[in-house]
Structure formats: C-alpha cells, structure tokens
Amino acid sequence: RHSQARKENQQREPRMLTTPSPFKLRTNLRAESTRPPPPSTDALELAKPFRALPLPRASTRVVDDANSTPYHIRAQQQYEMARERKERLIEEEMEAYTAAHHQQRARKVPNTTYVAQPIEKPTQSPPTLTQPKPPRLSLVGRAEERKLFDQQAEELRSADIATKQMREQQQKELEEEE
C-alpha cells in the first residue's frame, strides 16, 4: 500500500512554492490611520517673529565716596538693628505667653475630695510561713536498681566472652581438621 501511494505522489505534478503574505495586524492598521505628526517646536519658534527682551533700567545714582560710611560701620549698624528687632520680638512673645497663662486658672477642688474614707484594718492573722522539708533522696532504691543493672551487665559480658571462646575453639578445630 505504501509503495503504491509513493508512486502516485511521484506521478503527480510538482507543487508550487508557497509565497508568504504580510500579516494584517491591528497595530499596523492603527499606525497607518493616525494623524500627521505635530510640527516640531523648532519650526514653531522659527515661525514667530524675533523679539528681543528689554534691557534692565540702569540707575544713575551717584555715590559720593567722601560722605558714604565705610562697610564695617554699616555692617555694625545693620547688626545692631537686627538684634534690637529680635529682642523686641522675643519680648512680645513672652508678654503674649504670660498673658495667656495668667488668664487660665484652675477650678477649686470640691470639698468632697478632702473627706477621707474610714480605713479598715484587716483582722486576719498573718499567713503561716512555709516550712522547709528535706529533699527526698531515694538512695536505698537507687542502690538496689544499680545492683540489678550491674548484675545484668556482668551476665551479658560473661555471655559475650563465652560465645567468643566457643567461636575460637570451633575455628581451631576446623583448622586442625584441614
């Protein structure tokens, strides 16, 4: 069957190559249908007529060097004025603070606060103190348990030694037989 199908395929006309066609994506369609880009800022600026900024007005004040005070004297005067201004501000703040605090007064405490309640003394006797008891040392019971443990351990050791001796004897007998 398979060989017949191959022969039929060979007898048919050769297939044409597939030619790929571009995809029509939504993003491409969106890009094609957009508005033209806005003009650049450079183009907008070049379209406007040039207009220079006005020059600042220069004062023509004449300074008389002979009558003007030296810099260090002017600085001292400015410092003193600033210090006086600051002292006045501090005084005004203190006056406002003291005026605000002198106006507020606490109410008097009611007389019921000073009336004391009668004190009741407990009539109970003082609690009994804890009586110390000696710790319970179970030395006798522990000694018996230790004797039993030692005996069992000794039995196990002797059993181990006996088994080792028997194995050694058997190995010697086997070696002698050979």
C-alpha positions in Angstrom: 0.0 0.0 0.0 2.7 2.5 1.0 4.7 1.9 -2.1 1.7 2.5 -4.3 0.9 5.8 -2.5 4.5 6.9 -3.1 4.4 6.1 -6.8 1.2 8.1 -7.2 2.8 11.1 -5.5 5.8 10.9 -7.8 3.5 10.8 -10.9 1.5 13.9 -9.8 2.6 17.4 -10.8 5.2 19.1 -8.6 3.8 21.6 -6.1 4.4 25.3 -6.3 6.4 27.0 -3.5 4.3 29.0 -1.0 4.8 32.7 -1.0 4.4 34.4 2.4 2.0 37.3 2.6 2.4 40.0 5.2 0.2 39.9 8.3 -2.6 42.5 8.7 -2.2 43.3 12.4 -4.3 45.8 14.2 -1.3 47.8 15.3 -0.2 48.3 11.7 -3.7 49.5 10.7 -3.7 51.9 13.7 -0.3 53.3 12.7 -1.5 53.9 9.1 -4.7 55.7 10.1 -3.1 58.1 12.6 -3.0 61.9 12.1 0.1 63.5 10.8 2.7 64.3 13.5 2.6 67.8 15.0 5.1 70.3 13.8 8.3 70.4 15.7 9.0 73.0 18.4 11.8 74.4 16.3 9.5 75.0 13.4 7.0 76.8 15.7 9.7 79.0 17.1 11.1 79.9 13.7 7.6 80.8 12.5 7.3 83.5 15.3 8.9 86.9 14.6 12.0 87.6 16.7 11.6 89.9 19.6 14.4 90.9 21.9 13.9 91.2 25.7 14.0 94.8 27.0 17.2 95.9 28.8 17.1 96.4 32.5 16.9 100.0 33.6 20.2 101.1 35.0 20.1 103.6 37.8 22.2 106.6 37.5 22.7 107.1 41.2 25.9 108.8 42.0 27.6 107.6 45.1 29.6 110.1 47.0 32.7 108.4 48.3 33.6 111.1 50.7 30.2 111.2 52.6 29.5 107.4 52.5 30.1 105.3 55.5 32.6 102.5 55.4 31.4 98.9 55.0 32.3 97.7 58.5 30.4 100.6 60.1 27.3 99.9 58.0 27.5 96.2 58.9 27.7 97.0 62.6 24.7 99.3 62.3 22.7 96.6 60.5 23.7 94.0 63.1 22.5 96.2 66.0 19.2 96.9 64.2 18.6 93.2 63.6 19.5 92.4 67.3 17.1 95.1 68.6 14.3 93.8 66.3 14.9 90.2 67.5 14.8 91.3 71.2 11.5 93.1 70.6 10.0 90.0 69.0 11.1 87.8 72.0 9.7 90.3 74.5 6.4 90.4 72.6 6.2 86.6 72.6 7.0 86.4 76.3 4.3 89.0 77.1 1.7 87.1 75.0 2.7 83.8 76.7 2.5 85.2 80.2 -0.8 86.9 79.5 -2.3 83.7 78.1 -1.1 81.7 81.1 -2.2 84.1 83.7 -5.8 84.2 82.3 -6.3 80.5 82.8 -7.0 79.4 86.3 -7.9 76.0 87.6 -11.2 75.5 89.4 -11.1 74.8 93.1 -11.1 71.2 94.2 -14.5 70.2 95.6 -14.7 69.6 99.4 -15.8 66.0 98.8 -12.2 65.3 97.7 -10.8 66.1 101.2 -13.2 63.9 103.2 -11.3 60.8 103.9 -13.0 57.3 104.0 -12.5 55.3 107.1 -9.6 52.8 106.9 -10.5 49.3 107.7 -7.7 47.2 109.2 -7.6 43.5 108.4 -8.4 41.3 111.4 -6.8 38.2 109.9 -3.7 36.8 111.4 -0.5 36.9 109.3 -0.2 33.9 106.9 1.8 31.0 108.0 5.3 30.7 106.8 6.5 28.0 104.5 8.1 25.1 106.4 11.2 23.7 104.7 11.2 19.9 104.2 14.4 17.9 103.5 14.7 16.6 99.9 13.7 13.0 99.4 16.8 11.1 98.4 16.0 7.6 97.3 19.5 6.3 97.9 18.3 2.8 99.0 16.1 2.2 96.0 18.7 3.6 93.6 21.4 1.4 95.1 19.2 -1.7 94.5 18.5 -0.7 90.9 22.2 -0.1 90.3 23.0 -3.6 91.7 20.4 -5.2 89.4 21.9 -3.3 86.4 25.4 -4.2 87.3 24.4 -7.9 87.6 22.7 -7.9 84.2 25.7 -6.1 82.6 28.0 -8.7 84.1 25.9 -11.5 82.8 25.9 -10.0 79.3 29.7 -9.6 79.4 30.3 -13.1 80.5 27.9 -14.4 77.9 29.8 -12.5 75.2 33.1 -13.8 76.4 31.7 -17.4 76.4 30.5 -17.0 72.8 33.8 -15.6 71.7 35.7 -18.6 73.3 33.4 -21.1 71.7 33.9 -19.5 68.3 37.7 -19.5 68.8 37.5 -23.2 69.8 35.4 -24.1 66.7 37.9 -22.2 64.4 40.8 -24.1 66.0 39.0 -27.4 65.4 38.3 -26.5 61.8 41.9 -25.5 61.2 43.1 -28.8 62.8 40.8 -30.8 60.6 42.1 -29.3 57.5 
